[in-house]
Amino acid sequence: MCPQLSFLIDLTFVFAQISQVRIPLKAGLRSRDLTVNIQKNHLLMGVKNQPPIIDQQLEHDVKIEESTWLIEDKLTLLITLEKVNNSC
């Protein structure tokens, strides 16, 4: 079982057409250890079998098929969200 992540994520950011959220991860976590669910207006992220780290409504609707997530440099979760329309 993975250790509990102990940090708070603030998703208050300027929502541009494409926005990126970087979340530091504990060493050793892999994509199979994470739950990331990007919905039209909601983002859920956490370590499997633990309470979510992010469980938040988004300020703007996003294109689910264009929004992605990946682990960068084995220590950072990068979530990329693309807004539905071009107005900021």
Protein Blocks (a to p, Z undefined) as FASTA:
>chain_A
ZZdddddddfbdcddfbdcddddddehiafklpccdddfkbccdddehiacfbdcddfbd
cdfklpccddeehlaccdddddfblbZZ
